[in-house]
Amino acid sequence: MPEEMPKMAAHHAAQYDFAELGRAAARVREAAGMTVADVAERAGLPEPVIDDIESGQGDVDLEVLHAIAHALGVGIGKLIVFGESGQQM
């Protein structure tokens, strides 16, 4: 059974829509009353990067996701949960 768990986790990650992370970040940002410029400044990233991620066009790696989540004052897990469920804050 333990041998199957990594395969299941990899399978789940392979099916995850990473563009949804960007949409979740946008929902969290809007709920917090922040602008893209606010998030970019706090995350130390250029505004076009935030725009691309929120629109589902940019690459999302763990480091960038962490910076955005930190700028929004949430954990990465919150963005993943909101991305998977489509829930609002």
All heavy atoms as an XYZ file, in Angstrom:
652
protein
N       0.798     -1.200      0.000
C       0.000      0.000      0.000
C       0.848      1.276      0.000
O       0.571      2.163     -0.772
C      -0.974     -0.035      1.184
C      -1.873      1.164      1.234
S      -3.316      0.908      0.196
C      -4.534      1.676      1.174
N       1.901      1.386      0.832
C       2.703      2.608      0.817
C       3.311      2.906     -0.540
O       3.531      4.042     -0.887
C       3.787      2.348      1.869
C       3.207      1.323      2.778
C       2.307      0.488      1.909
N       3.601      1.861     -1.328
C       4.170      2.094     -2.656
C       3.185      2.799     -3.577
O       3.576      3.502     -4.489
C       4.601      0.766     -3.273
C       5.758      0.125     -2.552
C       6.113     -1.219     -3.142
O       5.655     -1.520     -4.263
O       6.842     -1.968     -2.483
N       1.894      2.636     -3.352
C       0.880      3.253     -4.197
C       0.685      4.729     -3.892
O       0.278      5.481     -4.747
C      -0.455      2.527     -4.021
C      -0.434      1.112     -4.550
C      -1.747      0.405     -4.312
O      -2.767      1.098     -4.083
O      -1.773     -0.825     -4.361
N       0.977      5.154     -2.678
C       0.710      6.532     -2.289
C       1.462      7.544     -3.144
O       0.863      8.483     -3.626
C       0.965      6.721     -0.803
C      -0.082      5.982      0.033
S       0.106      6.236      1.770
C      -0.390      7.945      1.881
N       2.788      7.383     -3.370
C       3.457      8.364     -4.231
C       2.866      8.415     -5.629
O       2.760      9.469     -6.223
C       4.910      7.890     -4.253
C       5.072      7.110     -3.002
C       3.724      6.454     -2.772
N       2.467      7.259     -6.165
C       1.857      7.243     -7.490
C       0.542      8.016     -7.471
O       0.246      8.758     -8.396
C       1.608      5.811     -7.944
C       2.855      5.044     -8.276
C       2.512      3.634     -8.700
C       3.759      2.815     -8.919
N       3.437      1.431     -9.234
N      -0.240      7.844     -6.414
C      -1.508      8.557     -6.312
C      -1.274     10.056     -6.216
O      -1.952     10.833     -6.871
C      -2.302      8.058     -5.102
C      -2.834      6.640     -5.279
S      -3.534      5.934     -3.779
C      -4.638      7.201     -3.245
N      -0.288     10.459     -5.407
C       0.001     11.883     -5.259
C       0.472     12.465     -6.584
O       0.067     13.557     -6.978
C       1.045     12.099     -4.168
N       1.339     11.742     -7.276
C       1.830     12.217     -8.571
C       0.686     12.295     -9.565
O       0.597     13.236    -10.350
C       2.931     11.298     -9.081
N      -0.203     11.317     -9.534
C      -1.348     11.314    -10.436
C      -2.240     12.527    -10.166
O      -2.673     13.205    -11.090
C      -2.128     10.014    -10.260
C      -3.353      9.932    -11.115
N      -3.283      9.787    -12.476
C      -4.666      9.989    -10.805
C      -4.502      9.755    -12.973
N      -5.358      9.871    -11.985
N      -2.480     12.819     -8.883
C      -3.311     13.963     -8.525
C      -2.651     15.257     -9.005
O      -3.303     16.118     -9.578
C      -3.539     14.007     -7.009
C      -4.362     15.167     -6.573
N      -5.707     15.269     -6.861
C      -4.037     16.280     -5.888
C      -6.177     16.396     -6.363
N      -5.187     17.024     -5.770
N      -1.350     15.399     -8.779
C      -0.645     16.617     -9.197
C      -0.674     16.766    -10.711
O      -0.808     17.870    -11.221
C       0.794     16.588     -8.696
N      -0.555     15.659    -11.418
C      -0.552     15.726    -12.874
C      -1.893     16.205    -13.408
O      -1.965     16.817    -14.456
C      -0.213     14.361    -13.460
N      -2.963     15.934    -12.675
C      -4.283     16.344    -13.121
C      -4.661     17.743    -12.630
O      -5.667     18.272    -13.053
C      -5.327     15.345    -12.625
C      -5.250     14.024    -13.316
C      -6.369     13.102    -12.883
O      -7.096     13.364    -11.941
N      -6.506     12.002    -13.581
N      -3.881     18.320    -11.735
C      -4.231     19.607    -11.166
C      -4.095     20.709    -12.211
O      -3.132     20.744    -12.965
C      -3.352     19.929     -9.947
C      -3.860     21.133     -9.215
C      -4.902     21.012     -8.318
C      -3.346     22.394     -9.463
C      -5.413     22.120     -7.661
C      -3.852     23.496     -8.812
C      -4.876     23.354     -7.916
O      -5.379     24.446     -7.277
N      -5.057     21.588    -12.261
C      -5.041     22.717    -13.182
C      -4.309     23.873    -12.514
O      -4.876     24.576    -11.687
C      -6.483     23.107    -13.521
C      -6.576     24.294    -14.463
O      -5.525     24.759    -14.948
O      -7.694     24.739    -14.715
N      -3.031     24.043    -12.847
C      -2.241     25.072    -12.182
C      -2.725     26.472    -12.509
O      -2.483     27.402    -11.761
C      -0.757     24.889    -12.504
C      -0.162     23.705    -11.802
C       0.022     22.511    -12.472
C       0.168     23.776    -10.465
C       0.545     21.413    -11.815
C       0.688     22.686     -9.794
C       0.879     21.499    -10.479
N      -3.431     26.642    -13.602
C      -4.014     27.947    -13.904
C      -5.023     28.321    -12.828
O      -5.229     29.495    -12.540
C      -4.666     27.930    -15.276
N      -5.628     27.309    -12.217
C      -6.603     27.564    -11.164
C      -5.947     28.199     -9.944
O      -6.583     28.959     -9.216
C      -7.337     26.267    -10.786
C      -8.575     26.483     -9.960
C      -9.582     27.441    -10.596
O      -9.814     27.378    -11.800
O     -10.135     28.264     -9.848
N      -4.665     27.915     -9.713
C      -3.943     28.575     -8.624
C      -3.920     30.088     -8.838
O      -4.088     30.860     -7.901
C      -2.504     28.063     -8.526
C      -2.301     26.690     -7.938
C      -0.852     26.260     -8.103
C      -2.698     26.676     -6.481
N      -3.694     30.483    -10.070
C      -3.673     31.908    -10.387
C      -5.021     32.555    -10.180
O      -5.127     33.652     -9.650
N      -6.071     31.851    -10.599
C      -7.421     32.388    -10.397
C      -7.746     32.458     -8.908
O      -8.388     33.407     -8.454
C      -8.434     31.549    -11.169
C      -8.291     31.719    -12.682
C      -9.401     31.043    -13.457
N      -9.295     29.601    -13.490
C      -8.619     28.912    -14.406
N      -7.970     29.556    -15.361
N      -8.597     27.601    -14.374
N      -7.289     31.472     -8.151
C      -7.503     31.495     -6.702
C      -6.760     32.671     -6.084
O      -7.301     33.371     -5.210
C      -7.041     30.184     -6.073
N      -5.534     32.918     -6.527
C      -4.762     34.053     -6.016
C      -5.487     35.366     -6.314
O      -5.537     36.266     -5.471
C      -3.366     34.062     -6.624
N      -6.068     35.472     -7.494
C      -6.812     36.681     -7.851
C      -8.026     36.858     -6.941
O      -8.314     37.970     -6.491
C      -7.253     36.633     -9.313
N      -8.736     35.764     -6.656
C      -9.906     35.853     -5.771
C      -9.499     36.286     -4.364
O     -10.150     37.137     -3.760
C     -10.645     34.506     -5.720
C     -11.388     34.179     -6.994
C     -12.336     33.002     -6.827
N     -11.681     31.768     -6.453
C     -11.201     30.872     -7.312
N     -11.292     31.094     -8.619
N     -10.642     29.761     -6.889
N      -8.403     35.710     -3.860
C      -7.925     36.081     -2.528
C      -7.482     37.545     -2.515
O      -7.792     38.300     -1.601
C      -6.780     35.142     -2.075
C      -6.152     35.626     -0.785
C      -7.292     33.713     -1.913
N      -6.775     37.951     -3.567
C      -6.301     39.338     -3.668
C      -7.474     40.310     -3.670
O      -7.480     41.308     -2.937
C      -5.463     39.526     -4.941
C      -5.033     40.977     -5.175
C      -4.277     41.141     -6.470
N      -5.000     40.743     -7.659
C      -6.001     41.442     -8.212
N      -6.428     42.567     -7.657
N      -6.578     41.019     -9.329
N      -8.470     40.021     -4.481
C      -9.640     40.902     -4.569
C     -10.392     40.955     -3.245
O     -10.834     42.025     -2.822
C     -10.552     40.445     -5.703
C      -9.932     40.684     -7.073
C     -10.636     39.944     -8.197
O     -11.595     39.183     -7.936
O     -10.214     40.129     -9.354
N     -10.536     39.807     -2.586
C     -11.225     39.762     -1.294
C     -10.480     40.583     -0.240
O     -11.096     41.147      0.669
C     -11.391     38.324     -0.823
N      -9.158     40.658     -0.383
C      -8.342     41.427      0.551
C      -8.286     42.903      0.187
O      -7.680     43.700      0.911
C      -6.932     40.848      0.597
N      -8.899     43.276     -0.936
C      -8.886     44.675     -1.365
C      -7.528     45.136     -1.861
O      -7.213     46.319     -1.805
N      -6.740     44.195     -2.364
C      -5.405     44.523     -2.854
C      -5.404     44.625     -4.378
O      -6.227     44.000     -5.047
C      -4.400     43.453     -2.410
C      -4.229     43.369     -0.904
S      -3.181     41.970     -0.409
C      -1.606     42.510     -1.050
N      -4.473     45.391     -4.893
C      -4.278     45.484     -6.336
C      -3.156     44.543     -6.757
O      -2.396     44.043     -5.913
C      -3.890     46.911     -6.758
O      -2.600     47.221     -6.197
C      -4.920     47.940     -6.292
N      -3.043     44.330     -8.050
C      -1.930     43.538     -8.576
C      -0.615     44.199     -8.176
O       0.346     43.517     -7.800
C      -2.043     43.388    -10.111
C      -0.777     42.784    -10.693
C      -3.256     42.542    -10.473
N      -0.568     45.520     -8.226
C       0.649     46.245     -7.844
C       1.004     45.990     -6.382
O       2.187     45.837     -6.047
C       0.476     47.739     -8.092
N      -0.011     45.930     -5.509
C       0.239     45.645     -4.093
C       0.897     44.280     -3.924
O       1.880     44.131     -3.198
C      -1.066     45.655     -3.289
C      -1.742     47.009     -3.208
O      -1.047     48.045     -3.312
O      -2.989     47.019     -3.058
N       0.325     43.283     -4.582
C       0.850     41.914     -4.464
C       2.248     41.837     -5.053
O       3.156     41.243     -4.458
C      -0.086     40.894     -5.138
C       0.529     39.501     -5.135
C      -1.435     40.882     -4.444
N       2.447     42.441     -6.211
C       3.752     42.412     -6.858
C       4.817     43.027     -5.956
O       5.898     42.453     -5.783
C       3.692     43.152     -8.194
N       4.506     44.157     -5.363
C       5.470     44.826     -4.486
C       5.792     43.961     -3.272
O       6.951     43.764     -2.932
C       4.925     46.176     -4.032
C       5.902     46.939     -3.160
C       5.375     48.303     -2.750
O       4.573     48.891     -3.497
O       5.763     48.763     -1.671
N       4.765     43.437     -2.632
C       4.973     42.611     -1.436
C       5.681     41.297     -1.759
O       6.426     40.771     -0.939
C       3.644     42.311     -0.755
C       3.045     43.523     -0.094
C       1.758     43.155      0.603
N       1.125     44.332      1.175
C       0.060     44.287      1.946
N      -0.501     43.123      2.236
N      -0.446     45.386      2.428
N       5.419     40.764     -2.936
C       6.021     39.488     -3.329
C       7.411     39.663     -3.940
O       8.141     38.691     -4.111
C       5.119     38.762     -4.323
N       7.761     40.900     -4.292
C       9.045     41.144     -4.933
C       9.089     40.620     -6.359
O      10.132     40.192     -6.850
N       7.931     40.672     -7.014
C       7.817     40.188     -8.394
C       7.297     41.305     -9.287
O       6.564     42.173     -8.828
C       6.840     39.009     -8.461
C       7.227     37.760     -7.670
C       6.036     36.821     -7.551
C       8.404     37.068     -8.330
N       7.623     41.273    -10.569
C       7.083     42.278    -11.487
C       5.568     42.104    -11.661
O       5.056     40.984    -11.653
C       7.805     41.992    -12.809
C       8.946     41.102    -12.474
C       8.581     40.378    -11.216
N       4.865     43.201    -11.825
C       3.408     43.151    -12.029
C       2.999     42.229    -13.181
O       2.024     41.488    -13.037
C       2.846     44.555    -12.271
C       2.706     45.368    -11.011
C       2.058     46.717    -11.255
O       0.946     46.744    -11.841
O       2.663     47.730    -10.856
N       3.711     42.257    -14.327
C       3.302     41.364    -15.418
C       3.330     39.885    -15.026
O       2.537     39.093    -15.537
C       4.306     41.666    -16.533
C       4.768     43.054    -16.255
C       4.783     43.164    -14.759
N       4.215     39.515    -14.118
C       4.262     38.118    -13.661
C       2.976     37.783    -12.909
O       2.355     36.744    -13.143
C       5.504     37.867    -12.772
C       5.424     36.506    -12.085
C       6.779     37.979    -13.594
N       2.552     38.680    -12.026
C       1.313     38.462    -11.266
C       0.124     38.421    -12.225
O      -0.735     37.538    -12.127
C       1.106     39.557    -10.198
C       2.309     39.662     -9.254
C      -0.190     39.312     -9.430
C       2.607     38.437     -8.444
N       0.081     39.357    -13.160
C      -1.004     39.374    -14.164
C      -1.065     38.054    -14.936
O      -2.144     37.494    -15.115
C      -0.799     40.520    -15.162
C      -1.279     41.860    -14.643
O      -2.228     41.881    -13.832
O      -0.705     42.878    -15.051
N       0.102     37.589    -15.391
C       0.143     36.346    -16.163
C      -0.342     35.160    -15.334
O      -1.108     34.326    -15.818
C       1.556     36.064    -16.674
C       1.972     36.962    -17.818
O       1.102     37.694    -18.358
O       3.158     36.948    -18.177
N       0.097     35.088    -14.095
C      -0.304     33.976    -13.229
C      -1.800     34.025    -12.952
O      -2.493     33.012    -13.053
C       0.519     33.975    -11.930
C       1.967     33.597    -12.249
C      -0.091     33.039    -10.886
C       2.936     33.806    -11.115
N      -2.308     35.203    -12.618
C      -3.739     35.330    -12.328
C      -4.608     35.006    -13.531
O      -5.722     34.521    -13.387
C      -4.060     36.731    -11.801
C      -3.583     36.952    -10.379
C      -4.101     38.244     -9.785
O      -4.823     39.009    -10.466
O      -3.782     38.502     -8.607
N      -4.101     35.261    -14.714
C      -4.878     34.973    -15.927
C      -4.656     33.545    -16.434
O      -5.222     33.159    -17.452
C      -4.528     35.982    -17.025
O      -3.202     35.794    -17.468
N      -3.835     32.791    -15.716
C      -3.578     31.410    -16.107
C      -2.546     31.259    -17.199
O      -2.391     30.180    -17.759
N      -1.817     32.327    -17.502
C      -0.845     32.293    -18.590
C       0.581     32.066    -18.105
O       1.424     31.674    -18.886
C      -0.888     33.612    -19.373
C      -2.240     33.944    -19.936
C      -2.754     32.882    -20.887
O      -2.050     32.432    -21.769
N      -3.990     32.466    -20.677
N       0.847     32.354    -16.845
C       2.221     32.273    -16.348
C       2.544     30.942    -15.708
O       1.661     30.191    -15.310
N       3.820     30.656    -15.626
C       4.286     29.460    -14.943
C       4.227     29.705    -13.439
O       4.583     30.781    -12.965
C       5.729     29.138    -15.330
C       5.860     28.681    -16.763
O       4.878     28.121    -17.292
O       6.934     28.886    -17.350
N       3.771     28.705    -12.730
C       3.693     28.803    -11.283
C       4.616     27.748    -10.700
O       4.362     26.560    -10.840
C       2.250     28.569    -10.765
C       2.202     28.688     -9.260
C       1.288     29.543    -11.405
N       5.722     28.200    -10.098
C       6.558     27.251     -9.386
C       6.396     27.509     -7.894
O       5.757     28.479     -7.481
C       8.018     27.317     -9.841
C       8.707     28.644     -9.545
O       8.339     29.310     -8.556
O       9.633     28.992    -10.285
N       6.939     26.639     -7.095
C       6.732     26.699     -5.656
C       7.243     28.009     -5.059
O       6.588     28.600     -4.193
C       7.392     25.502     -4.976
C       7.067     25.287     -3.520
C       5.568     25.179     -3.294
C       7.766     24.045     -3.002
N       8.378     28.491     -5.516
C       8.952     29.725     -4.984
C       8.055     30.929     -5.275
O       7.798     31.758     -4.402
C      10.349     29.946     -5.573
C      11.074     31.132     -4.969
C      12.489     31.261     -5.512
O      13.049     30.293     -6.049
O      13.037     32.374     -5.385
N       7.554     31.017     -6.494
C       6.665     32.118     -6.876
C       5.343     32.007     -6.131
O       4.821     32.998     -5.616
C       6.447     32.139     -8.411
C       5.340     33.100     -8.799
C       7.749     32.496     -9.117
N       4.815     30.797     -6.044
C       3.561     30.589     -5.323
C       3.706     30.988     -3.862
O       2.831     31.633     -3.289
C       3.118     29.131     -5.444
C       1.789     28.775     -4.807
C       0.655     29.583     -5.420
C       1.525     27.278     -4.952
N       4.820     30.621     -3.260
C       5.063     30.990     -1.865
C       5.129     32.508     -1.710
O       4.551     33.066     -0.773
C       6.359     30.344     -1.360
C       6.621     30.631      0.066
N       7.364     31.706      0.487
C       6.199     29.997      1.196
C       7.407     31.727      1.808
N       6.708     30.701      2.255
N       5.815     33.188     -2.608
C       5.928     34.649     -2.536
C       4.557     35.314     -2.664
O       4.245     36.264     -1.937
C       6.875     35.158     -3.626
N       3.734     34.813     -3.562
C       2.398     35.382     -3.752
C       1.531     35.121     -2.532
O       0.853     36.027     -2.031
C       1.752     34.836     -5.042
C       2.499     35.368     -6.265
C       0.272     35.191     -5.102
C       2.104     34.710     -7.565
N       1.554     33.889     -2.034
C       0.764     33.557     -0.848
C       1.188     34.421      0.337
O       0.340     34.967      1.057
C       0.912     32.075     -0.508
N       2.494     34.579      0.524
C       2.999     35.409      1.616
C       2.527     36.858      1.456
O       2.103     37.494      2.414
C       4.530     35.340      1.666
C       5.129     36.124      2.771
N       5.067     35.726      4.089
C       5.788     37.300      2.764
C       5.669     36.628      4.843
N       6.113     37.599      4.059
N       2.589     37.367      0.235
C       2.137     38.735     -0.031
C       0.653     38.901      0.279
O       0.213     39.966      0.709
C       2.417     39.104     -1.490
N      -0.109     37.840      0.066
C      -1.555     37.878      0.332
C      -1.885     37.584      1.794
O      -3.036     37.693      2.203
C      -2.269     36.863     -0.567
C      -2.244     37.171     -2.061
C      -2.731     35.969     -2.855
C      -3.078     38.406     -2.365
N      -0.888     37.163      2.549
C      -1.103     36.860      3.959
C      -1.792     35.526      4.196
O      -2.492     35.354      5.195
N      -1.615     34.597      3.269
C      -2.197     33.258      3.406
C      -1.114     32.220      3.144
O      -0.060     32.528      2.595
C      -3.385     33.028      2.441
C      -4.502     34.017      2.707
C      -2.946     33.096      0.991
N      -1.404     30.989      3.498
C      -0.502     29.896      3.185
C      -0.764     29.377      1.788
O      -1.841     29.583      1.220
N       0.213     28.682      1.257
C       0.067     28.097     -0.070
C      -1.140     27.163     -0.110
O      -1.875     27.122     -1.090
C       1.348     27.349     -0.484
C       2.493     28.332     -0.699
C       1.120     26.520     -1.738
C       3.833     27.674     -0.949
N      -1.347     26.436      0.961
C      -2.466     25.501      1.026
C      -3.803     26.163      0.782
O      -4.689     25.583      0.159
N      -3.961     27.388      1.250
C      -5.225     28.093      1.039
C      -5.455     28.344     -0.448
O      -6.569     28.191     -0.937
C      -5.243     29.411      1.793
C      -6.588     30.121      1.668
C      -6.845     31.028      2.820
C      -7.189     30.199      4.011
N      -8.129     30.744      4.939
N      -4.412     28.690     -1.185
C      -4.555     28.910     -2.626
C      -4.886     27.602     -3.337
O      -5.700     27.585     -4.260
C      -3.280     29.516     -3.213
C      -2.899     30.903     -2.706
C      -1.629     31.371     -3.395
C      -4.017     31.905     -2.886
N      -4.271     26.525     -2.886
C      -4.538     25.220     -3.501
C      -5.974     24.806     -3.238
O      -6.686     24.381     -4.143
C      -3.528     24.169     -3.021
C      -2.135     24.519     -3.547
C      -3.953     22.776     -3.450
C      -1.015     23.717     -2.954
N      -6.434     24.961     -1.992
C      -7.809     24.582     -1.661
C      -8.785     25.439     -2.435
O      -9.747     24.938     -3.016
C      -8.055     24.701     -0.139
C      -9.540     24.611      0.180
C      -7.278     23.643      0.601
N      -8.571     26.753     -2.487
C      -9.468     27.637     -3.229
C      -9.405     27.335     -4.707
O     -10.399     27.442     -5.415
C      -9.160     29.110     -2.985
C      -9.622     29.613     -1.649
C      -9.040     30.730     -1.091
C     -10.630     28.988     -0.949
C      -9.461     31.198      0.135
C     -11.065     29.447      0.279
C     -10.472     30.568      0.822
N      -8.225     26.960     -5.195
C      -8.096     26.601     -6.598
C      -8.864     25.345     -6.941
O      -9.512     25.270     -7.975
N      -8.816     24.363     -6.045
C      -9.506     23.110     -6.311
C     -11.008     23.240     -6.156
O     -11.778     22.648     -6.892
C      -9.008     22.013     -5.354
C      -7.612     21.543     -5.682
C      -7.119     20.479     -4.718
O      -7.638     20.382     -3.587
O      -6.203     19.748     -5.104
N     -11.439     24.053     -5.194
C     -12.875     24.116     -4.895
C     -13.580     25.273     -5.583
O     -14.790     25.260     -5.719
C     -13.065     24.241     -3.383
O     -12.601     25.507     -2.937
N     -12.793     26.293     -5.973
C     -13.411     27.471     -6.557
C     -14.124     28.337     -5.545
O     -14.852     29.246     -5.915
N     -13.908     28.060     -4.265
C     -14.587     28.816     -3.209
C     -14.066     30.249     -3.132
O     -12.951     30.526     -3.495
C     -14.358     28.167     -1.840
C     -15.016     26.841     -1.682
C     -14.714     26.249     -0.319
O     -13.969     26.806      0.465
N     -15.322     25.115     -0.038
N     -14.908     31.085     -2.617
C     -14.529     32.454     -2.299
C     -14.066     32.502     -0.853
O     -14.421     31.638     -0.064
C     -15.718     33.407     -2.479
C     -16.255     33.452     -3.879
C     -15.367     34.184     -4.846
O     -14.631     35.071     -4.470
N     -15.413     33.795     -6.100
N     -13.328     33.505     -0.494
C     -12.923     33.671      0.904
C     -14.096     34.130      1.717
O     -14.954     34.788      1.292
C     -11.807     34.701      1.035
C     -10.488     34.137      0.611
S      -9.123     35.184      1.079
C      -9.102     35.039      2.834
